[in-house]
C-alpha cells in the first residue's frame, strides 16, 4: 500500500514483529506447517502490498460515509433555535 512517497506502507517495528509471530502461529495451528521468520515476513510484505490497498480503500470509504452522515445531520444535532425569549 503506497504512502505519499509511492513506497509500500511499513508497519511499526513492534506491529511487524507481532504480525510475523501471528502468521507463524496461524501456519502452525491451521496449516500443520511451521514457517520461519523470513517466510512469515515475506508473506506479510505480500499482504501489505497486494491486499493492503483494498483494506485501506474500504476503511477510507467507511470513514467518508460516516463523516458525510454526521455532516448531513449537523442541522439536527447542532441547530439552536433563535429568538426564543418571546416563545
C-alpha positions as CSV (number, residue, x, y, z in Angstrom):
1,X,0.0,0.0,0.0
2,X,1.9,3.1,-1.2
3,X,2.2,6.1,1.1
4,X,2.6,9.7,-0.1
5,X,6.1,8.8,-1.5
6,X,4.7,5.9,-3.5
7,X,6.5,3.3,-1.3
8,X,4.6,0.4,0.3
9,X,3.5,1.0,3.8
10,X,5.8,-0.1,6.6
11,X,4.5,-1.2,9.9
12,X,6.0,0.0,13.2
13,X,8.7,-2.5,14.4
14,X,6.5,-3.9,17.2
15,X,3.5,-4.3,14.9
16,X,5.6,-6.0,12.3
17,X,7.1,-8.4,15.0
18,X,3.6,-9.2,16.3
19,X,2.3,-9.7,12.7
20,X,5.1,-12.1,11.9
21,X,4.5,-14.0,15.1
22,X,0.8,-14.2,14.3
23,X,1.5,-15.5,10.8
24,X,3.8,-18.2,12.2
25,X,1.3,-19.2,14.8
26,X,-1.5,-19.4,12.1
27,X,0.6,-21.7,9.9
28,X,1.5,-23.9,12.9
29,X,-2.1,-24.3,14.1
30,X,-4.1,-24.3,10.8
31,X,-1.7,-25.5,8.1
32,X,0.3,-28.1,10.0
33,X,3.4,-26.4,8.8
34,X,6.0,-24.4,10.6
35,X,7.3,-21.3,8.8
36,X,10.3,-19.3,9.8
37,X,10.6,-15.6,10.3
38,X,11.8,-14.9,6.7
39,X,8.8,-16.7,5.1
40,X,6.3,-15.1,7.5
41,X,7.9,-11.6,6.8
42,X,7.7,-12.2,3.0
43,X,4.0,-13.2,3.4
44,X,3.3,-10.1,5.5
45,X,5.0,-7.9,2.9
46,X,3.0,-9.5,0.1
47,X,-0.3,-8.9,2.1
48,X,0.6,-5.3,2.7
49,X,1.4,-4.7,-0.9
50,X,-1.2,-6.8,-2.6
51,X,-4.2,-6.8,-0.2
52,X,-3.5,-3.7,1.9
53,X,-4.8,-1.2,-0.6
54,X,-8.1,-2.9,-0.7
55,X,-8.5,-2.8,3.0
56,X,-7.2,0.8,3.1
57,X,-9.7,1.9,0.4
58,X,-12.5,0.2,2.3
59,X,-11.6,2.0,5.5
60,X,-11.4,5.3,3.7
61,X,-14.8,4.7,2.2
62,X,-16.3,3.8,5.5
63,X,-14.7,6.9,7.1
64,X,-16.1,9.1,4.4
65,X,-19.6,7.7,4.7
66,X,-19.5,8.2,8.5
67,X,-18.3,11.8,8.1
68,X,-20.9,12.6,5.4
69,X,-23.6,11.1,7.6
70,X,-22.5,13.3,10.6
71,X,-22.1,16.4,8.5
72,X,-25.6,15.8,7.0
73,X,-27.0,15.8,10.5
74,X,-25.4,19.0,11.6
75,X,-28.7,20.9,11.4
76,X,-30.5,18.3,13.5
77,X,-27.8,17.9,16.1
78,X,-26.3,21.4,16.3
79,X,-29.1,23.7,15.4
80,X,-30.0,26.3,18.0
81,X,-33.4,28.0,17.7
82,X,-33.1,31.8,17.5
83,X,-35.0,34.4,19.3
84,X,-36.6,32.1,21.9
85,X,-37.3,34.8,24.5
86,X,-40.9,35.6,23.2
87,X,-42.0,32.0,22.6
